[in-house]
């Protein structure tokens, strides 16, 4: 692999105008696609194979006019202090407000709170449900404006009016101040690490090129595939983070080779053949882990995984082709000022021989770990263990209006409804009774209703609503507890257990659904899939690292370290989003369960990123060991050559992920916090403390590999060992200059 990539790097360097031109065309097409693509329909979260999803599908079949998952709004009215909404003046205002909406475009129906019994017991709060003929994203601006104008008129008359439901749900913005801060921090780190504005700008430019193409592709496919804004943001996060990192690794290796005396073209080939080999391997692990999310069976998670995998794959292609092309275009300007003055590259202070008497921080740290491996291992391991402890209290769920900022009208409507009608009112359970196989449909429906009323935790039961044929009835059971509470989760299971007897006696089918039930089913499926997926990822990590390092113990150490970093990240998520520790600092106003998609998504992403740092850091260690260095010398060698660059790459990735925490979306905030802490723990605690301490204790045994595995495992040559020999078969124009120095990789 190293030989092929070496040739690719030299070709891209020589044909830099052609390569840069092709990528420029792709960027322009991506920008045009992103700007002109029509907005896509936001698909509802679904979980094929669950009871709640089966019920939704049945409702769409039996109640085609109802739109079981269609857009709706709730206008919630509250009378001034000491007054009631049933008073003549306020009742007239409410009826006039609702009358202005009835019959408007896209409005299917408007309920009268006085006829429907939608007035609280104390008479202070009432609500009306407005059903629409279109999904939320298809509502026109005039339709939304009519709703907001009606609420304003009622407010002018002295009522408190808030709007809940999906009609006003806004799309998450892709850009913002905090994301720019994260990118700015990444730029500063690049300048400090590389000592050159041009080199830093090159890494940013190539990363942005890949991101523009990715977002253009996602935008173009959003309509046909139903890709949401969350999918785009995940692709943006990963594209920026790995794009900057991969560009940094190749650029840093190019400068390293230039410092050793290689010609610019030769240095580009060696950089792509060595650092590029590690980029390919690391990127492949991320792609495999993200694409593997498809096995969970949630369409939204599959789309997020595939979009993220596409962004990473594109970042790999950019690093292998566009980066060496731009290195050729910028010439000596990618070197530090010191290197341009002296004629050699400084390599960010990591490699230059004249500075050997002044070892850098990475070298000093490696020597410290070698002197005190047990102390470092215990401190780092116990520290991560303490941080991971809250993960044992992890609860999974999906955010609703209760998780939105209190400044939003949706959140205030949620609170008013909870105050007026009880905490479970915002999460009603829909019970679908299919009586087609029952001899007496009305009696069966009554039996189900009585069963529901007899369960503890059911505040009320309303209905039934029948379809046109009379074969299907809908009952609404309102829990006495909040939608995201564990009591409501238990109630859903209790209802399903209780109606099983009715099904057996009557032959009817009874299904529990609704948004709350669907969220509970999805969370349960995620919890069930978490450990199997983690086992697959760990097994894959061990196998891939055996191929790279030709060792058994090094991959096992890497996999166990990955478990520690992921566990610690989960602990942070529980502490922040469930317990509220530091939640105010990032604008989290309502604690609750961790979003159910996040743990498995974080595992998939962090697995690949953890392997990035393992490969970039410890391939240098293995190479030195293979060339005869003692285990201690090899460890110092690896940290001296890669420690600072890996630390910079980790800081960049943490900055990019943390930059998205400012977006007021529970999904994006959870993703940003989880990924930022996971990468920080893995890079700085696991890879730079625990891993070298374990290697120091193992010594030569760290690189032991049974003979049978040595014969079976393929040789991938991530270190570029083949490049120390003449490259077989290139054309004369491609053949390296025989007078140029040939060096061991590293």
C-alpha positions as CSV (number, residue, x, y, z in Angstrom):
1,X,0.0,0.0,0.0
2,X,2.8,2.4,0.9
3,X,4.3,2.0,-2.6
4,X,1.1,2.8,-4.4
5,X,0.4,5.8,-2.2
6,X,4.0,7.0,-2.7
7,X,3.5,7.1,-6.5
8,X,0.1,8.8,-6.0
9,X,1.7,11.5,-3.9
10,X,4.4,12.2,-6.4
11,X,1.9,12.2,-9.3
12,X,-0.3,14.7,-7.5
13,X,2.7,16.8,-6.7
14,X,3.8,16.9,-10.4
15,X,0.2,17.3,-11.8
16,X,-0.7,19.8,-9.1
17,X,-2.6,22.2,-11.5
18,X,-4.7,19.3,-12.9
19,X,-5.4,17.9,-9.4
20,X,-6.2,21.3,-7.9
21,X,-8.4,22.2,-10.9
22,X,-10.4,19.0,-10.6
23,X,-11.0,19.6,-6.9
24,X,-11.9,23.2,-7.6
25,X,-14.6,22.0,-10.0
26,X,-15.9,19.6,-7.4
27,X,-16.0,22.3,-4.8
28,X,-17.9,24.7,-7.1
29,X,-20.4,21.9,-8.0
30,X,-20.8,21.2,-4.3
31,X,-21.5,24.8,-3.5
32,X,-24.0,25.1,-6.3
33,X,-25.8,21.9,-5.2
34,X,-26.0,23.2,-1.6
35,X,-27.3,26.5,-2.7
36,X,-29.9,25.3,-5.2
37,X,-31.1,22.0,-3.7
38,X,-34.8,22.1,-2.6
39,X,-35.5,21.7,1.0
40,X,-36.2,18.1,1.9
41,X,-39.1,16.6,3.8
42,X,-38.1,16.0,7.4
43,X,-38.9,12.3,8.0
44,X,-40.3,11.2,11.4
45,X,-38.0,9.1,13.4
46,X,-39.1,5.5,13.0
47,X,-38.1,2.0,14.2
48,X,-39.2,-0.8,11.9
49,X,-40.1,-4.0,13.8
50,X,-41.4,-2.3,17.0
51,X,-45.0,-2.4,18.1
52,X,-45.3,1.4,18.1
53,X,-44.1,1.6,14.5
54,X,-46.4,-1.3,13.5
55,X,-49.3,0.7,15.0
56,X,-48.3,3.8,13.1
57,X,-48.3,1.9,9.9
58,X,-51.8,0.5,10.7
59,X,-53.1,3.9,11.4
60,X,-51.8,5.2,8.0
61,X,-53.7,2.3,6.4
62,X,-57.0,2.6,8.3
63,X,-57.1,6.3,8.8
64,X,-55.5,7.7,5.6
65,X,-57.1,11.1,6.1
66,X,-55.7,11.4,9.6
67,X,-52.0,11.6,9.0
68,X,-50.9,9.6,12.0
69,X,-47.5,11.5,12.1
70,X,-48.6,14.7,10.4
71,X,-48.1,18.3,11.5
72,X,-50.2,19.8,14.2
73,X,-50.2,22.8,16.5
74,X,-51.6,23.4,20.0
75,X,-52.8,26.9,20.9
76,X,-52.6,27.1,24.6
77,X,-54.6,29.9,26.3
78,X,-54.1,31.1,29.9
79,X,-56.4,33.6,31.6
80,X,-54.9,36.5,33.6
81,X,-54.3,36.0,37.3
82,X,-57.6,35.5,39.2
83,X,-59.6,35.0,36.0
84,X,-60.9,32.1,34.0
85,X,-60.9,31.3,30.3
86,X,-64.6,30.4,30.6
87,X,-65.5,34.0,31.3
88,X,-67.6,35.5,28.5
89,X,-65.0,38.0,27.3
90,X,-62.1,35.5,27.2
91,X,-64.3,32.8,25.7
92,X,-65.3,35.2,22.9
93,X,-61.6,36.1,22.3
94,X,-60.6,32.4,22.1
95,X,-63.5,31.5,19.7
96,X,-62.7,34.4,17.5
97,X,-59.0,33.5,17.4
98,X,-59.8,29.9,16.4
99,X,-62.4,31.0,13.9
100,X,-59.7,33.0,12.1
101,X,-57.8,29.8,11.5
102,X,-60.6,27.4,10.6
103,X,-60.8,27.1,6.8
104,X,-57.4,28.5,6.1
105,X,-55.1,26.9,3.6
106,X,-53.4,23.7,4.8
107,X,-55.7,23.6,7.9
108,X,-57.6,20.3,8.2
109,X,-59.4,21.0,11.5
110,X,-59.5,23.2,14.5
111,X,-61.0,21.9,17.8
112,X,-63.1,23.9,20.1
113,X,-61.8,23.6,23.7
114,X,-65.2,24.2,25.2
115,X,-66.9,21.5,23.2
116,X,-64.0,19.0,23.5
117,X,-63.5,19.4,27.2
118,X,-60.1,20.9,26.8
119,X,-60.3,23.3,29.7
120,X,-58.4,22.7,32.9
121,X,-60.4,21.8,36.1
122,X,-59.7,25.3,37.6
123,X,-60.8,27.0,34.4
124,X,-57.5,28.9,33.9
125,X,-56.0,27.1,30.9
126,X,-57.6,25.8,27.7
127,X,-56.1,24.5,24.4
128,X,-57.1,23.9,20.9
129,X,-55.5,21.4,18.5
130,X,-55.0,22.5,14.9
131,X,-54.4,19.7,12.4
132,X,-52.8,20.4,9.1
133,X,-53.0,18.7,5.7
134,X,-49.2,18.8,5.3
135,X,-46.1,17.7,7.1
136,X,-44.3,20.3,9.2
137,X,-41.6,21.1,6.6
138,X,-44.3,21.5,3.9
139,X,-46.2,24.2,5.8
140,X,-46.0,27.5,3.9
141,X,-44.8,30.7,5.5
142,X,-48.4,32.2,5.3
143,X,-49.7,29.2,7.2
144,X,-47.2,29.7,10.0
145,X,-47.8,33.4,10.0
146,X,-51.5,32.9,10.3
147,X,-50.9,30.8,13.4
148,X,-48.6,33.3,15.0
149,X,-50.8,36.3,14.1
150,X,-53.8,34.6,15.7
151,X,-51.8,34.1,18.9
152,X,-50.7,37.7,18.8
153,X,-54.3,38.9,18.6
154,X,-55.3,36.8,21.6
155,X,-52.3,38.2,23.5
156,X,-53.4,41.7,22.7
157,X,-56.8,40.9,24.2
158,X,-55.1,40.1,27.6
159,X,-54.6,36.3,27.4
160,X,-51.3,34.4,27.7
161,X,-51.0,32.4,24.5
162,X,-48.3,29.9,23.6
163,X,-47.9,27.5,20.6
164,X,-46.9,23.9,20.9
165,X,-46.7,21.0,18.5
166,X,-44.6,20.5,15.4
167,X,-46.0,23.3,13.2
168,X,-43.4,25.8,14.4
169,X,-40.4,23.5,14.6
170,X,-37.5,25.3,13.0
171,X,-34.7,23.7,11.2
172,X,-31.3,23.8,12.9
173,X,-28.9,26.3,11.5
174,X,-25.7,24.9,10.0
175,X,-23.6,27.9,10.9
176,X,-23.1,30.0,14.0
177,X,-20.7,31.8,16.2
178,X,-19.5,28.8,18.3
179,X,-18.6,26.7,15.3
180,X,-16.5,29.6,14.0
181,X,-14.8,29.8,17.4
182,X,-13.9,26.1,17.2
183,X,-12.5,26.6,13.7
184,X,-10.5,29.7,14.9
185,X,-9.0,27.7,17.7
186,X,-8.0,25.0,15.2
187,X,-6.3,27.6,13.1
188,X,-4.3,28.9,16.0
189,X,-3.2,25.4,17.0
190,X,-2.1,24.8,13.4
191,X,-0.1,28.0,13.2
192,X,1.6,27.2,16.6
193,X,2.3,23.6,15.6
194,X,3.5,24.3,12.1
195,X,5.0,27.7,12.5
196,X,3.7,28.9,9.2
197,X,0.5,30.7,8.3
198,X,0.6,29.1,4.8
199,X,0.9,25.6,6.1
200,X,-1.9,26.2,8.6
201,X,-4.1,27.7,5.9
202,X,-3.4,24.7,3.7
203,X,-4.9,22.3,6.2
204,X,-7.9,24.5,6.7
205,X,-8.4,25.0,3.0
206,X,-8.3,21.3,2.2
207,X,-10.7,20.5,5.0
208,X,-13.2,23.2,3.9
209,X,-12.9,21.9,0.3
210,X,-14.0,18.4,1.5
211,X,-16.8,19.8,3.7
212,X,-18.3,21.9,0.8
213,X,-18.4,18.9,-1.5
214,X,-19.9,16.8,1.3
215,X,-22.6,19.3,2.2
216,X,-23.4,19.8,-1.5
217,X,-23.8,16.0,-1.9
218,X,-25.9,15.7,1.2
219,X,-28.1,18.6,0.1
220,X,-28.6,17.1,-3.4
221,X,-29.6,13.8,-1.9
222,X,-31.7,15.2,1.0
223,X,-34.9,15.2,-1.0
224,X,-34.7,11.7,-2.5
225,X,-33.3,10.1,0.6
226,X,-35.0,12.2,3.3
227,X,-31.8,13.4,5.0
228,X,-32.3,15.7,7.9
229,X,-30.3,18.7,9.2
230,X,-28.8,16.5,11.9
231,X,-27.3,14.3,9.1
232,X,-25.8,17.4,7.5
233,X,-24.4,18.7,10.8
234,X,-22.8,15.3,11.6
235,X,-21.2,15.3,8.2
236,X,-20.0,18.8,8.8
237,X,-18.5,18.0,12.2
238,X,-16.6,14.9,11.0
239,X,-15.6,16.5,7.7
240,X,-14.0,19.5,9.4
241,X,-12.4,17.5,12.2
242,X,-10.8,14.7,10.3
243,X,-10.1,16.9,7.3
244,X,-8.0,19.2,9.3
245,X,-6.2,16.4,11.1
246,X,-5.4,14.3,8.0
247,X,-4.1,17.4,6.2
248,X,-2.0,18.2,9.3
249,X,-0.5,14.7,9.4
250,X,0.5,14.7,5.7
251,X,1.8,18.2,5.8
252,X,3.9,17.6,8.9
253,X,5.4,14.5,7.4
254,X,6.2,16.4,4.2
255,X,8.1,19.0,6.2
256,X,9.8,16.2,8.1
257,X,11.1,14.7,4.9
258,X,12.2,18.1,3.6
259,X,14.2,18.6,6.8
260,X,16.0,15.3,6.0
261,X,17.1,16.6,2.7
262,X,14.5,15.1,0.3
263,X,13.5,17.0,-2.8
264,X,10.0,18.5,-2.7
265,X,8.6,15.9,-5.0
266,X,10.3,13.0,-3.2
267,X,9.1,14.5,0.2
268,X,5.5,14.6,-1.1
269,X,5.7,11.0,-2.2
270,X,7.2,9.8,1.1
271,X,4.6,11.9,3.1
272,X,1.7,10.3,1.2
273,X,3.3,6.8,1.3
274,X,3.9,6.9,5.1
275,X,1.5,9.4,6.8
276,X,-1.0,8.8,3.9
277,X,-0.9,5.0,4.7
278,X,-1.9,5.7,8.2
279,X,-4.6,8.1,7.0
280,X,-6.1,5.4,4.8
281,X,-6.1,2.9,7.6
282,X,-7.5,5.3,10.2
283,X,-10.1,6.6,7.8
284,X,-11.1,3.1,6.8
285,X,-11.8,2.2,10.5
286,X,-14.0,5.3,10.9
287,X,-15.9,4.4,7.6
288,X,-16.4,0.8,8.7
289,X,-17.6,1.7,12.2
290,X,-20.0,4.4,10.9
291,X,-21.4,2.3,8.0
292,X,-21.9,-0.5,10.5
293,X,-24.5,1.6,12.3
294,X,-26.9,0.4,9.6
295,X,-27.2,-3.0,11.3
296,X,-29.1,-1.3,14.2
297,X,-32.1,-0.9,12.0
298,X,-33.0,2.7,12.6
299,X,-33.2,4.6,9.3
300,X,-32.2,7.9,10.7
301,X,-29.1,6.4,12.4
302,X,-28.2,4.6,9.2
303,X,-28.4,7.9,7.3
304,X,-26.2,9.6,9.8
305,X,-23.7,6.8,9.7
306,X,-23.4,6.7,6.0
307,X,-23.2,10.5,5.6
308,X,-20.4,10.6,8.2
309,X,-18.6,7.8,6.5
310,X,-18.9,9.6,3.2
311,X,-17.4,12.8,4.8
312,X,-14.5,10.8,6.2
313,X,-13.8,8.9,2.9
314,X,-13.8,12.3,1.1
315,X,-11.4,13.7,3.7
316,X,-9.0,10.8,3.0
317,X,-9.1,11.4,-0.8
318,X,-8.4,15.1,-0.2
319,X,-5.4,14.3,2.0
320,X,-3.9,11.8,-0.5
321,X,-4.3,14.1,-3.6
322,X,-5.2,17.7,-2.9
323,X,-2.8,18.1,0.0
324,X,0.4,17.0,-2.0
325,X,-0.8,19.1,-5.0
326,X,-1.1,22.2,-2.8
327,X,2.3,21.4,-1.2
328,X,3.7,21.7,-4.7
329,X,1.8,24.9,-5.4
330,X,2.9,26.7,-2.2
331,X,6.5,25.4,-2.4
332,X,8.8,26.6,0.4
333,X,6.1,28.8,1.9
334,X,4.7,25.8,3.8
335,X,8.0,25.6,5.7
336,X,8.5,27.6,8.9
337,X,10.3,30.9,8.8
338,X,13.3,29.3,10.6
339,X,13.5,26.5,8.0
340,X,13.3,28.9,5.1
341,X,16.1,31.0,6.5
342,X,18.3,27.9,7.3
343,X,17.4,25.9,4.3
344,X,16.0,23.0,6.4
345,X,12.6,22.4,8.0
346,X,12.1,22.9,11.7
347,X,9.4,20.2,11.9
348,X,7.7,22.2,14.6
349,X,10.6,21.5,16.9
350,X,10.2,17.8,16.9
351,X,12.8,16.3,14.6
352,X,15.7,18.5,13.9
353,X,18.9,17.0,15.0
354,X,20.6,20.2,16.2
355,X,17.9,20.5,18.9
356,X,18.4,17.0,20.3
357,X,20.1,18.4,23.3
358,X,16.8,20.3,24.1
359,X,14.2,17.6,24.0
360,X,10.6,18.8,23.5
361,X,7.7,18.3,25.8
362,X,6.6,15.1,24.1
363,X,10.1,13.6,24.6
364,X,10.3,14.7,28.2
365,X,6.8,13.2,28.9
366,X,7.8,9.9,27.3
367,X,10.8,9.7,29.6
368,X,8.8,10.6,32.6
369,X,6.3,7.7,31.8
370,X,9.3,5.3,31.4
371,X,10.5,6.3,34.9
372,X,7.1,5.9,36.6
373,X,4.9,3.6,34.5
374,X,3.0,2.2,37.4
375,X,2.1,5.5,38.9
376,X,1.1,6.9,35.5
377,X,-1.0,3.8,34.7
378,X,-2.8,3.9,38.1
379,X,-3.5,7.6,38.1
380,X,-4.8,7.7,34.5
381,X,-6.8,4.5,34.8
382,X,-8.4,5.3,38.1
383,X,-9.1,8.9,37.0
384,X,-11.0,7.7,33.9
385,X,-12.7,5.1,36.1
386,X,-14.0,7.8,38.4
387,X,-15.2,9.9,35.5
388,X,-16.9,6.8,33.9
389,X,-18.8,5.9,37.1
390,X,-21.9,7.9,36.3
391,X,-22.3,5.9,33.1
392,X,-23.8,3.0,35.2
393,X,-26.8,5.4,35.7
394,X,-27.2,6.0,32.0
395,X,-30.9,6.4,30.9
396,X,-31.8,6.7,27.2
397,X,-34.7,8.7,25.8
398,X,-35.6,11.2,23.0
399,X,-35.9,14.9,23.6
400,X,-39.2,16.7,23.2
401,X,-40.5,20.2,23.8
402,X,-39.5,19.9,27.5
403,X,-35.9,20.0,26.5
404,X,-36.2,23.3,24.5
405,X,-35.1,26.6,26.0
406,X,-37.7,28.4,28.2
407,X,-37.5,31.3,25.8
408,X,-39.3,29.3,23.1
409,X,-43.1,29.3,22.8
410,X,-43.0,25.5,22.5
411,X,-41.4,25.0,25.9
412,X,-43.8,27.5,27.5
413,X,-46.8,25.7,25.9
414,X,-45.5,22.4,27.3
415,X,-45.2,23.9,30.8
416,X,-48.7,25.4,30.6
417,X,-50.3,22.1,29.5
418,X,-48.4,20.2,32.3
419,X,-49.7,22.7,34.9
420,X,-53.3,22.6,33.7
421,X,-53.8,19.0,32.8
422,X,-51.0,17.1,34.6
423,X,-47.4,16.1,33.7
424,X,-48.5,13.2,31.5
425,X,-50.7,15.2,29.2
426,X,-47.8,16.1,26.9
427,X,-47.1,12.4,26.3
428,X,-50.5,10.7,25.6
429,X,-50.4,7.0,24.6
430,X,-52.5,6.0,21.6
431,X,-53.9,2.5,21.9
432,X,-55.0,1.0,18.6
433,X,-57.6,-1.8,18.8
434,X,-57.9,-3.8,15.5
435,X,-61.2,-5.7,15.9
436,X,-61.2,-7.2,12.4
437,X,-60.6,-10.6,13.9
438,X,-63.0,-10.1,16.8
439,X,-66.7,-11.1,16.8
440,X,-67.9,-8.1,18.7
441,X,-65.9,-4.9,18.0
442,X,-67.6,-2.5,20.5
443,X,-67.4,-5.0,23.3
444,X,-63.7,-5.6,22.7
445,X,-63.0,-1.9,22.6
446,X,-64.9,-1.4,25.9
447,X,-62.9,-4.3,27.5
448,X,-59.6,-2.7,26.4
449,X,-60.8,0.7,27.8
450,X,-61.7,-0.8,31.2
451,X,-58.4,-2.6,31.3
452,X,-56.6,0.7,30.8
453,X,-58.6,2.5,33.4
454,X,-57.7,-0.2,35.9
455,X,-54.0,0.3,35.6
456,X,-52.0,2.4,38.1
457,X,-50.4,5.3,36.4
458,X,-53.2,6.0,33.9
459,X,-54.8,9.4,34.6
460,X,-57.6,9.2,32.0
461,X,-58.8,7.3,29.0
462,X,-60.6,9.0,26.1
463,X,-62.2,7.7,23.0
464,X,-62.9,5.5,21.1
465,X,-62.5,7.0,17.6
466,X,-63.5,4.5,14.9
467,X,-62.4,4.2,11.3
468,X,-64.9,4.2,8.4
469,X,-65.3,0.5,8.4
470,X,-65.6,0.3,12.2
471,X,-62.8,-2.3,12.4
472,X,-60.3,-0.1,14.1
473,X,-60.7,2.0,17.3
474,X,-58.4,4.5,18.8
475,X,-58.2,5.1,22.6
476,X,-56.1,7.7,24.2
477,X,-54.5,6.9,27.6
478,X,-53.0,9.9,29.4
479,X,-50.3,8.9,31.9
480,X,-50.1,10.6,35.3
481,X,-46.3,11.0,34.9
482,X,-44.1,13.0,32.5
483,X,-43.3,11.5,29.0
484,X,-39.6,11.0,29.7
485,X,-40.0,9.5,33.2
486,X,-39.2,5.9,34.0
487,X,-42.7,5.5,35.4
488,X,-44.2,6.3,32.0
489,X,-41.8,3.7,30.4
490,X,-43.0,1.1,32.9
491,X,-46.6,2.0,32.2
492,X,-46.2,1.3,28.5
493,X,-44.9,-2.2,29.3
494,X,-47.7,-2.6,31.8
495,X,-50.4,-1.8,29.3
496,X,-48.9,-4.2,26.7
497,X,-48.9,-7.0,29.3
498,X,-52.4,-6.2,30.5
499,X,-54.1,-6.2,27.1
500,X,-52.5,-9.5,26.1
501,X,-55.3,-11.2,28.0
502,X,-58.0,-9.3,26.0
503,X,-56.2,-10.3,22.7
504,X,-56.2,-13.9,23.7
505,X,-59.9,-13.9,24.7
506,X,-61.3,-11.9,21.7
507,X,-58.9,-12.4,18.8
508,X,-58.3,-8.7,18.5
509,X,-55.0,-7.0,18.1
510,X,-54.1,-4.2,20.5
511,X,-51.1,-2.0,19.9
512,X,-49.7,0.8,22.0
513,X,-48.2,3.7,20.0
514,X,-47.8,7.5,20.0
515,X,-44.7,9.6,20.1
516,X,-44.0,8.7,23.7
517,X,-44.3,4.9,23.1
518,X,-42.2,5.1,19.9
519,X,-39.5,7.0,21.8
520,X,-39.6,4.3,24.5
521,X,-39.3,1.5,21.9
522,X,-36.4,3.2,20.2
523,X,-34.6,3.8,23.5
524,X,-35.1,0.1,24.4
525,X,-33.8,-1.1,21.0
526,X,-30.7,1.2,21.4
527,X,-30.0,-0.2,24.9
528,X,-30.3,-3.7,23.6
529,X,-28.0,-3.0,20.6
530,X,-25.4,-1.1,22.6
531,X,-23.4,-4.0,24.0
532,X,-23.5,-6.2,20.8
533,X,-22.3,-3.3,18.7
534,X,-19.6,-2.4,21.2
535,X,-18.4,-6.1,21.1
536,X,-18.3,-6.0,17.3
537,X,-16.3,-2.7,17.4
538,X,-13.9,-4.0,19.9
539,X,-13.3,-7.2,18.0
540,X,-12.8,-5.2,14.8
541,X,-10.3,-2.9,16.6
542,X,-8.2,-5.8,17.8
543,X,-8.2,-7.5,14.4
544,X,-7.2,-4.3,12.5
545,X,-4.5,-3.4,14.9
546,X,-3.1,-6.9,14.8
547,X,-2.6,-6.4,11.1
548,X,-1.0,-3.0,11.6
549,X,1.3,-3.7,14.6
550,X,2.0,-7.4,14.1
551,X,1.3,-7.8,17.8
552,X,-1.4,-9.3,20.1
553,X,-0.9,-7.3,23.3
554,X,-0.7,-3.8,21.7
555,X,-4.2,-4.2,20.1
556,X,-5.7,-5.6,23.3
557,X,-4.2,-2.6,25.2
558,X,-5.7,-0.2,22.5
559,X,-9.1,-1.8,22.7
560,X,-9.3,-1.7,26.5
561,X,-8.2,1.9,26.4
562,X,-10.9,2.7,23.9
563,X,-13.4,1.2,26.4
564,X,-12.1,3.5,29.1
565,X,-12.4,6.6,27.0
566,X,-15.9,5.8,25.8
567,X,-17.0,4.9,29.3
568,X,-15.7,8.2,30.6
569,X,-17.5,10.1,27.8
570,X,-20.7,8.4,28.8
571,X,-20.1,9.4,32.4
572,X,-19.8,13.0,31.3
573,X,-23.1,12.8,29.3
574,X,-24.9,11.4,32.3
575,X,-23.4,14.0,34.7
576,X,-24.3,16.9,32.3
577,X,-27.6,15.9,30.7
578,X,-29.2,13.7,33.4
579,X,-27.8,15.2,36.6
580,X,-27.3,18.8,35.4
581,X,-23.7,19.3,36.4
582,X,-22.5,22.3,34.5
583,X,-25.6,22.2,32.3
584,X,-26.2,26.0,32.7
585,X,-22.8,26.6,31.1
586,X,-23.9,25.2,27.8
587,X,-27.5,26.3,27.9
588,X,-29.1,23.1,29.0
589,X,-32.2,24.2,31.0
590,X,-34.0,20.9,31.4
591,X,-32.2,17.6,32.4
592,X,-33.5,14.2,31.4
593,X,-32.4,11.0,29.7
594,X,-29.5,11.0,27.3
595,X,-30.7,10.9,23.7
596,X,-31.0,7.3,22.8
597,X,-29.1,7.5,19.5
598,X,-26.0,9.1,21.0
599,X,-24.2,6.3,22.8
600,X,-24.0,4.0,19.8
601,X,-23.2,6.8,17.5
602,X,-20.4,8.0,19.7
603,X,-19.0,4.5,19.9
604,X,-18.9,4.3,16.1
605,X,-17.2,7.7,15.6
606,X,-14.8,7.5,18.5
607,X,-13.7,4.0,17.6
608,X,-12.3,5.3,14.3
609,X,-10.8,8.4,15.8
610,X,-9.1,6.5,18.6
611,X,-7.5,4.2,16.0
612,X,-6.3,7.4,14.3
613,X,-4.1,8.4,17.3
614,X,-3.1,4.8,18.0
615,X,-1.8,4.3,14.5
616,X,-0.1,7.8,14.1
617,X,1.6,7.6,17.4
618,X,2.6,3.9,17.8
619,X,3.6,3.0,14.2
620,X,6.7,5.2,14.9
621,X,7.3,3.3,18.1
622,X,7.1,-0.1,16.3
623,X,9.3,1.1,13.4
624,X,12.1,2.0,15.8
625,X,11.7,-1.3,17.6
626,X,11.9,-3.2,14.4
627,X,15.1,-1.4,13.4
628,X,16.8,-2.5,16.6
629,X,15.9,0.1,19.2
630,X,15.3,-1.0,22.8
631,X,11.6,-0.8,23.9
632,X,12.4,2.4,25.9
633,X,14.3,4.0,23.0
634,X,11.5,3.1,20.6
635,X,8.9,4.7,22.9
636,X,10.9,7.9,23.1
637,X,11.5,7.9,19.4
638,X,7.8,7.6,18.7
639,X,6.8,10.4,21.0
640,X,9.6,12.7,19.7
641,X,8.4,12.3,16.1
642,X,4.7,12.2,16.5
643,X,3.7,13.3,20.0
644,X,3.4,17.0,19.3
645,X,1.5,16.6,16.1
646,X,-0.9,14.0,17.6
647,X,-1.6,16.4,20.5
648,X,-2.2,19.2,18.1
649,X,-4.6,17.1,16.0
650,X,-6.5,16.1,19.2
651,X,-6.9,19.7,20.3
652,X,-8.1,20.6,16.8
653,X,-10.7,17.8,16.8
654,X,-11.9,18.7,20.4
655,X,-12.2,22.3,19.4
656,X,-14.3,21.5,16.3
657,X,-16.6,19.2,18.2
658,X,-17.0,21.6,21.1
659,X,-17.8,24.4,18.7
660,X,-21.1,22.8,18.0
661,X,-22.2,22.7,21.6
662,X,-23.6,26.3,21.2
663,X,-26.3,25.1,18.8
664,X,-29.5,25.0,20.8
665,X,-30.5,21.5,19.7
666,X,-30.4,18.6,22.3
667,X,-29.2,16.2,19.6
668,X,-26.3,18.4,18.5
669,X,-25.3,19.5,22.0
670,X,-25.2,15.9,23.2
671,X,-23.2,14.9,20.2
672,X,-20.7,17.8,20.6
673,X,-20.2,17.2,24.4
674,X,-19.8,13.4,24.0
675,X,-17.4,13.6,21.0
676,X,-15.3,16.4,22.5
677,X,-14.8,14.7,25.8
678,X,-14.3,11.2,24.2
679,X,-11.6,12.5,21.9
680,X,-9.9,14.4,24.7
681,X,-9.9,11.4,27.1
682,X,-8.7,9.0,24.4
683,X,-5.9,11.2,23.0
684,X,-4.5,12.7,26.1
685,X,-5.2,10.1,28.8
686,X,-5.4,6.8,27.0
687,X,-2.9,7.2,24.1
688,X,-0.4,9.4,25.8
689,X,-0.5,8.1,29.3
690,X,-2.0,4.7,29.7
691,X,-0.7,3.2,26.4
692,X,3.0,4.2,26.9
693,X,2.9,3.1,30.5
694,X,1.6,-0.3,29.5
695,X,4.3,-0.6,26.8
696,X,7.0,0.4,29.3
697,X,5.8,-2.4,31.6
698,X,5.6,-5.0,28.8
699,X,8.9,-4.3,27.2
700,X,9.8,-6.7,24.3
701,X,6.7,-8.8,25.1
702,X,4.5,-6.0,23.7
703,X,5.5,-7.0,20.2
704,X,5.0,-10.7,20.5
705,X,2.9,-12.4,17.7
706,X,2.3,-16.2,17.4
707,X,3.8,-17.7,14.3
708,X,0.5,-18.9,13.0
709,X,-0.9,-15.3,13.1
710,X,2.3,-14.0,11.5
711,X,1.6,-16.3,8.5
712,X,-2.1,-15.6,8.3
713,X,-2.3,-11.9,8.8
714,X,-1.7,-9.7,5.7
715,X,1.2,-7.3,5.6
716,X,-0.1,-3.8,5.0
717,X,3.1,-1.8,5.6
718,X,1.5,1.2,7.3
719,X,5.0,2.4,8.3
720,X,6.2,2.5,4.6
721,X,9.0,0.0,5.1
722,X,8.9,-0.8,1.4
723,X,9.9,2.8,0.6
724,X,13.4,2.1,2.1
725,X,14.0,0.0,-0.9
726,X,13.9,1.1,-4.6
727,X,10.3,1.3,-5.7
728,X,9.7,-1.5,-8.2
729,X,8.6,-0.7,-11.7
730,X,8.1,3.1,-12.0
731,X,8.7,4.9,-15.3
732,X,12.0,6.6,-15.5
733,X,10.4,10.0,-14.9
734,X,8.9,8.6,-11.7
735,X,12.0,6.9,-10.4
736,X,13.5,8.6,-7.3
737,X,16.7,10.4,-7.6
738,X,19.4,7.7,-6.7
739,X,21.6,10.5,-5.2
740,X,18.8,11.6,-2.9
741,X,19.1,10.3,0.6
742,X,16.8,7.3,1.5
743,X,15.8,7.2,5.1
744,X,14.0,4.8,7.3
745,X,10.4,6.1,7.7
746,X,10.4,8.1,10.9
